[in-house]
Structures are given as C-alpha cells and as structure tokens.
Amino acid sequence: MAYVARSVAVDVEPQSAIIDAPVPAAPPPAEAMSPPGAAATEDAGPSPAAPLKVADLDAQRFKLHPSVAQWQDFASPMNSMFSNDGTGGSLTASAQQLVQQVLTTGLLGGPQSAAYWTYHTARMSFFISQDLENIQSGAYPMPWDMAPAHRQNNPLFMLRRTAQFMGESVATLKRRVRETPDKLWLSSKLYPRYYTNTYHYQTDGWFSDWSASVYEHSTETLFFGRQDAMQRTGLLPIADFVREAEAQGRPASSLRLLEVAAGTGRFHTFIKDAYPDLPSVVSDLSPFYLARARSNLRYWRSLRQPSRQLGGVDDTGTEFLQTAAEAIAAPDESFDIVMCVYLFHELPEPVRRAAVSEFFRVLRPGGLAVLTDSVQLGDRRAWDNTIGLFGNFNEPYYRNYVGCDLGAMFQAAGFECDTKYVCSATKTLSFRKPAGAEPPQ
C-alpha cells in the first residue's frame, strides 16, 4: 500500500493553560437541590458547582483500576514531587540538594569516594509494591535488568554513568537558575518548532549522542528510581489485550505494536522482554535517540534472547522509524497496538489532537492505544496547587497538559475510553478503536 505523508500544520506557540479556562460544570449535588414542589425565590438560587478537574472527567469516561483510588489521596514526602511548602521536600529540590552536596564535598574526588557514590546511586531505586504486585499477578515478568549479568551491576559502568549525570546536572541546574536555556546548536526546518525546545534545560535537547547517553540515568535519578516502575504500568492494558487476542486464536507473533516517541527505547525493552515474539516498531524524531534505542534493543537480545532469530533489525524483532507523532509515516490500519510514553506533556495541544488522530488512523479496528504520562489535576489531590511548577523546567506545554481532557480528545478522534491506572506520579489511559470503525478517508 502506498503511503503519502500527511502535512499537519499544528506547530504553534504555547497557549494559555486550560486550567485557567472554564471547564464543564458538574451537576449540583443532590443535597443542594430544592425538594420537589419547593417555591423558587429571586435571591435563593442554587450555589455554583465547583469546576470539574481532569480526574473527575476521567471517572465519567474510564473504568478505574484500583490504583486510581489508592494514589489519589496518598501523601508522603518521598512522593511529593510537586510540593513547594518550603520544607525542601519536593523531588526536584531534593535532586538539586543532592547535586550540590556532591559538588561541595568532593564525593567524586578519589576512587574510594567515587565508588561509594556509585554504589549508593545504583541503590536509589524506590520500591513500589504496586509494580511487584503486577509482576506476581503475571501481568509482566520481573525487570530483565535485574539480572546479575546486566551491565548496570558493573561498578565501572555505573561510575561512568554517574559521572555523566553529575556533569549534566550541573549544567542543567545553572540554566535553571538563570531561567535561560542554551540555544540549540542545530538549525533545521526538518523538525517542528516545539521539538527544538531544550526541555528540562537539558544539553542539546534531543539532538546529540550526549543527550541520549545521559537521559536514562538523569530521569531515573530525578524520580529516585521510580521511573521504570511507574512506566511499567503501561504494560497492564497490553497484557489484557494480548490475552484477549490469544483467546481468539491470535498469538502475539501475529500482532504488531508501534511505540511512538520511544526515545532511548528503554521502556521498549520491557515490552520486548514480556513479548519477545511480538513484532514491533520503535519510532522517534531524533536520530540520536533512535540510535541509542537500537543499541538498547541489541543489548537486551544479547542478554535475554541470544539464540533466537526474532527478525527485524539486529534480530531484535524490532524496526526503527524516524517520524513525528502527529504525522506517522505508516500505512492506515497497520498496527494492533500503539503505545506512547511521556510525550503528550511536551506537545502543544493542537499537536496532541493531531497525534491522537494519527494513532486512530494507523490502528486496525479493535486495536489498542495506550498513553502513559504525568498525572493531571485531581489525580494526586495533594499536588493540585503546585503540580504546574514542573513547567518551570523549560516545559512550556506542561501547565496546559495537566488540565487537558485527554479522554474527550481521544473520543473526538473516534476512540472508546477503556481503563485508567495511576502509579505514583504517572497515569496510564487505555483506549480501543471500535471494531467496526471505518477506515480513514
């Protein structure tokens, strides 16, 4: 089937946050309504209802996994990622303090001190029982990178990664303090304007091997070792979908999965480890991150499937595609599963809408779309007043994102809302393309 890339004119400047705009009003609570037959008076109208938050809208559209209620009112200093109460308890503040302590005390000044720092950096993983419960239920296997032979258990490997992280953190924090990102080294009309922003004040944005090499360690440390566990929640709807397909006589090897904006491919290795026979495509706009993803998938195969001929690039069972989420270079109805992790909070709202339409287009009828990203307003109530602060880390679309009604956005594109999950600072939403959906015109 010939494919013609569709031009999508959606590259826009940041809009004002949705949280500042009116949202649909909730019906008045029963106790606030007049009893039947009560006479209305001119000065005693119903009290205005509080505006709905995203979590309220989600509850109207999705089946709610038990994790949603578990995390909604959960409060802990270790989980107060967006707190700004002056106690220094926020995750970002803790990360800054950690870097400053290393710099001022010279912890990397000698082999012994460097080894000590490396050892404890490697042990910073935050234990989330939810992740273990998912593993024990058979939803997905134990993390493959826990294998003793994995390179991250090599002190020299971790020392190099830690040194890279420290160098990048110093540069990033300097930009954060002056609130001025460095100018991107590359000028190009090949990429949408939003993509050339250097998110998080990171060096080179998405446009260097250095950025790709330090990204995983930097983000995992920022989240105190929780990132992988949070993102693995996205495997739950995939597990349900694959089980359903197998019950219908369609094995995983007959399905096809696309991960959009897969970055370094780290999460994709968890997908492949759970479903090594599932053919997949890793897509991203950055050639540097795609090269890193290829390396990660190749390393996964060498450790976990060394004797298998899985097809695809390097016999990993995976293909690699440089493409934008809002204009996916793939034929209509060519995938059964579309997965997207931590992309939407970095997109302008019109680009999000275009991306959702593309997910719908490339999915086969009955297919599954899974979106994993930051929690939004109402998902963690204790964070509602401060969650937007993450936008200060050169995240121009984040404040819009936390108030964006994603369920309505997917429904407008033709999707049916399925299930919502929450894990700490991350939410996962699953959607189905109706089995009888007409192909795009």
C-alpha positions as CSV (number, residue, x, y, z in Angstrom):
1,M,0.0,0.0,0.0
2,A,1.4,3.3,-1.0
3,Y,1.7,5.8,1.8
4,V,1.6,9.6,1.4
5,A,2.8,11.6,4.5
6,R,0.1,14.0,5.6
7,S,1.1,17.6,6.2
8,V,-0.1,18.7,9.6
9,A,0.1,22.4,10.3
10,V,0.0,22.3,14.1
11,D,3.3,23.9,15.1
12,V,2.1,26.7,17.4
13,E,3.2,28.8,20.3
14,P,2.3,27.8,23.9
15,Q,-1.3,28.5,24.6
16,S,-2.6,29.7,28.0
17,A,-3.2,26.8,30.3
18,I,-6.6,25.0,30.2
19,I,-6.6,25.2,34.0
20,D,-7.3,28.9,33.6
21,A,-10.2,28.3,31.2
22,P,-13.8,27.4,32.1
23,V,-14.5,23.6,32.3
24,P,-17.8,21.8,32.2
25,A,-19.8,22.4,35.3
26,A,-20.8,19.4,37.5
27,P,-24.5,18.9,38.2
28,P,-25.4,20.3,41.7
29,P,-25.2,17.8,44.5
30,A,-28.5,16.3,45.5
31,E,-28.5,17.9,48.9
32,A,-28.1,21.3,47.3
33,M,-31.1,21.0,45.1
34,S,-34.6,22.2,46.1
35,P,-37.0,19.5,47.2
36,P,-39.8,18.7,44.7
37,G,-42.5,21.4,44.8
38,A,-40.4,24.0,46.7
39,A,-41.0,27.5,45.6
40,A,-38.1,29.3,44.0
41,T,-37.1,32.7,45.2
42,E,-35.3,35.5,43.4
43,D,-32.4,35.6,45.9
44,A,-32.0,31.9,46.7
45,G,-30.7,30.3,43.5
46,P,-28.5,27.1,43.6
47,S,-24.9,27.6,44.7
48,P,-22.4,27.4,41.8
49,A,-20.8,24.0,41.4
50,A,-17.1,23.6,41.7
51,P,-15.4,23.2,38.3
52,L,-14.5,19.6,37.4
53,K,-10.9,18.5,37.4
54,V,-9.4,16.1,34.9
55,A,-9.7,13.2,37.4
56,D,-13.4,13.9,37.7
57,L,-13.8,13.8,33.9
58,D,-11.8,10.6,33.8
59,A,-14.1,9.0,36.3
60,Q,-17.0,9.7,33.9
61,R,-15.3,8.0,30.9
62,F,-13.0,5.3,32.1
63,K,-13.1,2.1,34.1
64,L,-11.0,2.9,37.1
65,H,-8.2,0.5,38.2
66,P,-7.9,0.2,42.0
67,S,-4.6,2.1,41.8
68,V,-6.6,5.3,40.9
69,A,-8.2,5.4,44.4
70,Q,-5.0,4.2,46.0
71,W,-2.9,7.1,44.9
72,Q,-5.5,9.9,44.8
73,D,-5.1,10.9,48.4
74,F,-1.8,9.3,49.1
75,A,0.7,11.7,50.7
76,S,4.4,11.1,51.5
77,P,7.5,13.3,51.5
78,M,9.2,10.8,49.1
79,N,6.3,11.2,46.7
80,S,5.7,14.9,46.9
81,M,7.2,15.6,43.6
82,F,5.5,18.9,43.1
83,S,5.4,20.2,46.7
84,N,6.5,23.7,47.3
85,D,5.9,24.1,51.0
86,G,9.3,25.4,51.9
87,T,10.4,22.3,53.7
88,G,12.7,21.1,50.9
89,G,10.6,18.0,50.5
90,S,9.9,18.2,46.8
91,L,11.6,15.8,44.4
92,T,13.2,18.5,42.3
93,A,14.5,20.3,45.4
94,S,16.0,17.0,46.7
95,A,17.7,16.4,43.4
96,Q,19.2,19.9,43.5
97,Q,20.4,19.4,47.0
98,L,21.9,16.0,46.1
99,V,23.9,17.5,43.3
100,Q,25.1,20.4,45.4
101,Q,26.2,18.1,48.2
102,V,28.3,16.1,45.8
103,L,29.9,19.2,44.4
104,T,30.7,20.9,47.7
105,T,32.0,17.7,49.4
106,G,34.1,16.4,46.5
107,L,32.5,13.0,46.6
108,L,34.0,12.2,43.2
109,G,37.4,13.3,44.2
110,G,39.0,9.9,44.6
111,P,38.5,6.2,43.7
112,Q,37.1,5.3,47.1
113,S,34.6,8.2,47.3
114,A,33.6,7.7,43.7
115,A,32.9,4.0,44.3
116,Y,30.9,4.9,47.4
117,W,28.8,7.4,45.4
118,T,28.3,4.9,42.6
119,Y,27.2,2.2,44.9
120,H,24.5,4.3,46.5
121,T,23.3,5.8,43.3
122,A,22.8,2.3,42.0
123,R,20.7,1.5,45.1
124,M,18.4,4.6,45.0
125,S,15.6,2.5,43.4
126,F,12.3,3.4,45.1
127,F,10.3,0.3,45.9
128,I,6.7,0.5,44.7
129,S,4.7,-2.5,45.8
130,Q,2.2,-1.9,43.1
131,D,4.9,-2.9,40.5
132,L,5.7,-6.1,42.4
133,E,2.0,-7.0,42.7
134,N,1.7,-6.7,38.9
135,I,4.6,-9.0,38.4
136,Q,3.3,-11.5,40.9
137,S,-0.1,-11.5,39.2
138,G,1.6,-12.5,35.9
139,A,0.9,-9.2,34.1
140,Y,4.6,-8.9,33.1
141,P,7.9,-10.5,34.1
142,M,10.4,-9.4,36.7
143,P,12.5,-6.5,35.3
144,W,15.1,-8.0,33.0
145,D,17.7,-5.5,34.0
146,M,17.8,-7.1,37.5
147,A,19.8,-10.0,36.0
148,P,23.2,-10.2,37.7
149,A,25.0,-10.2,34.4
150,H,23.4,-6.8,33.4
151,R,25.9,-4.0,32.8
152,Q,24.3,-1.7,35.3
153,N,25.6,-4.1,38.0
154,N,29.1,-3.4,36.9
155,P,30.6,-0.7,39.2
156,L,32.7,0.8,36.4
157,F,29.7,1.1,34.1
158,M,27.7,2.8,36.8
159,L,30.7,5.1,37.7
160,R,30.8,6.3,34.1
161,R,27.0,6.9,34.1
162,T,27.1,8.7,37.4
163,A,29.9,11.0,36.3
164,Q,27.9,11.8,33.1
165,F,24.9,12.5,35.2
166,M,26.7,14.8,37.6
167,G,28.2,16.8,34.7
168,E,24.8,17.1,33.0
169,S,23.1,18.0,36.3
170,V,25.5,20.9,37.0
171,A,24.9,22.3,33.5
172,T,21.2,21.9,33.7
173,L,20.9,23.5,37.1
174,K,22.9,26.5,36.0
175,R,20.4,27.1,33.2
176,R,17.5,26.5,35.5
177,V,18.8,29.2,38.0
178,R,19.2,31.8,35.2
179,E,15.9,30.5,33.6
180,T,17.6,30.6,30.2
181,P,18.1,27.5,28.0
182,D,21.1,27.3,25.8
183,K,20.5,28.0,22.1
184,L,20.2,24.7,20.2
185,W,23.3,24.0,18.2
186,L,21.3,22.8,15.2
187,S,19.1,24.9,12.9
188,S,16.7,22.9,10.7
189,K,13.3,23.2,9.0
190,L,13.0,19.4,9.1
191,Y,11.7,19.4,12.6
192,P,8.6,21.1,14.1
193,R,9.4,24.1,16.2
194,Y,8.2,22.6,19.5
195,Y,10.7,19.8,19.1
196,T,13.7,22.2,19.1
197,N,12.9,23.3,22.6
198,T,15.6,22.1,25.1
199,Y,13.1,20.5,27.6
200,H,14.3,20.3,31.2
201,Y,17.2,22.7,30.2
202,Q,19.0,19.5,29.0
203,T,22.1,19.9,26.9
204,D,21.4,19.8,23.1
205,G,17.8,19.0,23.6
206,W,17.1,15.8,21.6
207,F,19.9,16.5,19.2
208,S,23.1,14.8,20.3
209,D,24.5,11.4,21.3
210,W,25.5,13.0,24.7
211,S,21.9,13.9,25.4
212,A,20.8,10.4,24.5
213,S,23.5,8.7,26.6
214,V,22.8,10.6,29.8
215,Y,19.0,10.8,29.5
216,E,18.0,7.5,31.2
217,H,20.3,7.9,34.2
218,S,19.2,11.5,34.7
219,T,15.5,10.9,34.6
220,E,15.7,7.7,36.7
221,T,17.7,9.7,39.4
222,L,15.2,12.6,39.2
223,F,12.4,10.2,40.1
224,F,14.5,8.5,42.8
225,G,14.5,5.2,40.9
226,R,10.7,5.1,40.3
227,Q,10.6,5.8,36.6
228,D,10.7,2.3,35.3
229,A,8.2,1.0,37.9
230,M,5.8,3.8,37.0
231,Q,6.1,3.3,33.3
232,R,5.7,-0.4,33.5
233,T,2.0,0.3,34.5
234,G,1.6,0.8,30.8
235,L,2.2,-2.9,30.3
236,L,-1.1,-3.8,32.1
237,P,-3.5,-2.9,29.2
238,I,-1.2,-4.5,26.7
239,A,-1.3,-7.7,28.8
240,D,-5.1,-7.7,28.8
241,F,-5.2,-7.1,25.0
242,V,-2.7,-9.8,24.2
243,R,-4.6,-12.3,26.4
244,E,-7.8,-11.4,24.6
245,A,-6.1,-11.9,21.2
246,E,-4.7,-15.2,22.2
247,A,-8.1,-16.4,23.4
248,Q,-9.3,-15.6,19.9
249,G,-6.6,-17.6,18.3
250,R,-4.3,-14.7,17.5
251,P,-0.8,-15.2,19.1
252,A,1.4,-12.3,20.0
253,S,3.5,-13.1,16.9
254,S,0.5,-12.2,14.7
255,L,0.1,-8.8,16.2
256,R,2.1,-5.6,15.5
257,L,3.0,-2.9,18.0
258,L,4.2,0.7,17.5
259,E,5.8,2.8,20.2
260,V,5.5,6.5,19.4
261,A,8.3,8.8,20.7
262,A,10.2,5.9,22.2
263,G,13.3,7.9,22.9
264,T,16.2,5.7,24.0
265,G,14.0,2.6,23.8
266,R,14.4,1.7,27.5
267,F,10.7,1.1,28.0
268,H,10.5,-0.8,24.8
269,T,13.0,-3.4,26.2
270,F,10.4,-4.2,28.9
271,I,7.8,-4.7,26.2
272,K,10.1,-7.0,24.2
273,D,11.0,-8.9,27.3
274,A,7.4,-9.6,28.1
275,Y,6.5,-10.4,24.4
276,P,9.7,-11.3,22.5
277,D,7.7,-12.8,19.6
278,L,5.6,-9.6,19.2
279,P,6.8,-7.7,16.1
280,S,7.3,-4.0,17.0
281,V,8.3,-0.6,15.6
282,V,10.2,1.9,17.6
283,S,9.6,5.5,16.4
284,D,11.1,8.8,17.4
285,L,12.1,12.1,15.7
286,S,15.6,12.2,17.0
287,P,18.2,10.1,15.1
288,F,20.4,10.2,18.1
289,Y,17.8,8.7,20.4
290,L,16.9,6.1,17.7
291,A,20.5,5.0,17.6
292,R,20.5,4.7,21.4
293,A,17.3,2.7,21.2
294,R,18.8,0.3,18.6
295,S,21.8,-0.2,21.0
296,N,19.5,-0.9,23.9
297,L,17.4,-3.4,22.0
298,R,20.5,-5.1,20.7
299,Y,21.9,-5.4,24.3
300,W,18.5,-6.7,25.5
301,R,18.6,-9.5,22.9
302,S,22.2,-10.4,23.7
303,L,21.3,-10.9,27.4
304,R,17.8,-12.3,27.1
305,Q,17.3,-13.9,23.7
306,P,20.8,-14.7,22.4
307,S,19.9,-17.8,20.4
308,R,16.6,-16.5,19.0
309,Q,16.2,-15.3,15.4
310,L,13.5,-12.7,16.0
311,G,13.7,-10.9,12.7
312,G,13.8,-7.2,12.3
313,V,16.9,-5.1,12.9
314,D,19.7,-7.0,14.6
315,D,17.3,-9.9,15.1
316,T,15.6,-8.0,17.9
317,G,12.1,-8.3,16.3
318,T,12.0,-4.5,16.1
319,E,12.1,-2.0,13.2
320,F,13.1,1.7,13.7
321,L,11.2,4.6,12.2
322,Q,12.1,8.3,12.3
323,T,8.7,10.1,12.3
324,A,6.6,12.6,14.2
325,A,3.7,11.6,16.3
326,E,1.4,14.0,14.5
327,A,2.3,12.7,11.0
328,I,3.2,9.0,11.5
329,A,4.9,7.6,8.4
330,A,3.0,4.3,8.3
331,P,0.0,3.0,6.3
332,D,-3.5,3.1,7.6
333,E,-4.6,0.3,9.9
334,S,-1.1,-1.3,10.1
335,F,-0.8,-1.8,13.9
336,D,-2.8,-3.6,16.6
337,I,-1.2,-1.7,19.5
338,V,0.0,1.9,19.7
339,M,2.0,2.8,22.8
340,C,3.1,6.3,23.8
341,V,5.1,7.1,27.0
342,Y,5.7,10.6,28.4
343,L,5.2,12.6,25.2
344,F,2.0,14.5,25.5
345,H,3.1,16.9,28.2
346,E,5.7,18.2,25.8
347,L,3.3,18.8,22.9
348,P,1.2,21.9,22.2
349,E,-2.5,21.0,22.5
350,P,-3.2,21.1,18.7
351,V,-0.3,18.7,18.1
352,R,-1.7,16.3,20.8
353,R,-5.0,16.3,18.8
354,A,-3.2,15.6,15.6
355,A,-1.2,12.8,17.2
356,V,-4.4,11.2,18.6
357,S,-5.9,11.2,15.1
358,E,-2.8,9.6,13.8
359,F,-3.0,6.9,16.4
360,F,-6.5,6.2,15.3
361,R,-5.5,6.1,11.6
362,V,-2.7,3.6,12.0
363,L,-4.6,1.3,14.3
364,R,-6.6,-1.6,13.0
365,P,-10.2,-1.8,14.0
366,G,-10.4,-3.3,17.5
367,G,-6.9,-2.1,18.2
368,L,-5.5,-0.7,21.5
369,A,-3.9,2.7,22.2
370,V,-2.1,3.2,25.5
371,L,-1.0,6.6,26.7
372,T,1.3,6.9,29.7
373,D,2.3,10.3,31.0
374,S,2.3,12.6,34.0
375,V,-0.6,12.7,36.4
376,Q,-3.0,15.6,36.0
377,L,-5.2,17.8,38.1
378,G,-7.2,15.7,40.6
379,D,-5.1,12.5,40.1
380,R,-3.0,13.3,43.2
381,R,-5.1,15.9,45.1
382,A,-2.3,17.0,47.4
383,W,-0.4,18.2,44.4
384,D,-3.1,20.2,42.7
385,N,-1.9,23.6,43.8
386,T,1.7,23.1,42.8
387,I,1.7,20.5,40.0
388,G,2.2,23.2,37.4
389,L,5.6,24.1,38.9
390,F,7.2,21.5,36.7
391,G,6.5,23.8,33.8
392,N,9.3,26.0,35.2
393,F,11.8,23.4,34.0
394,N,11.5,24.7,30.4
395,E,8.3,22.7,29.9
396,P,6.2,25.3,28.0
397,Y,3.2,23.0,27.5
398,Y,3.0,21.3,30.9
399,R,0.6,23.6,32.6
400,N,-1.7,23.2,29.6
401,Y,-1.3,19.4,29.8
402,V,-2.3,19.0,33.5
403,G,-5.7,20.4,32.7
404,C,-6.2,18.8,29.3
405,D,-9.2,16.4,29.0
406,L,-7.4,13.6,27.2
407,G,-10.5,11.3,27.4
408,A,-12.5,13.8,25.4
409,M,-9.7,14.3,23.0
410,F,-9.5,10.6,22.2
411,Q,-13.2,10.3,22.0
412,A,-13.4,13.1,19.4
413,A,-10.9,11.1,17.3
414,G,-13.2,8.1,17.4
415,F,-11.7,6.1,20.3
416,E,-13.6,4.4,23.1
417,C,-12.2,5.1,26.6
418,D,-11.2,1.9,28.4
419,T,-9.3,1.9,31.7
420,K,-7.3,4.3,33.8
421,Y,-4.4,3.4,36.0
422,V,-2.2,5.5,38.3
423,C,1.3,4.8,39.7
424,S,2.9,7.5,41.9
425,A,3.5,10.5,39.5
426,T,2.3,8.6,36.4
427,K,-1.0,7.8,34.9
428,T,-1.9,5.4,32.1
429,L,-5.0,5.6,30.0
430,S,-6.1,2.9,27.5
431,F,-8.4,3.3,24.6
432,R,-9.9,1.0,22.0
433,K,-10.6,1.7,18.3
434,P,-14.1,0.3,17.7
435,A,-14.2,-3.0,15.8
436,G,-16.5,-1.5,13.2
437,A,-14.6,1.7,12.7
438,E,-14.5,2.9,9.1
439,P,-11.0,3.3,7.5
440,P,-9.8,7.0,7.2
441,Q,-10.8,8.8,4.1
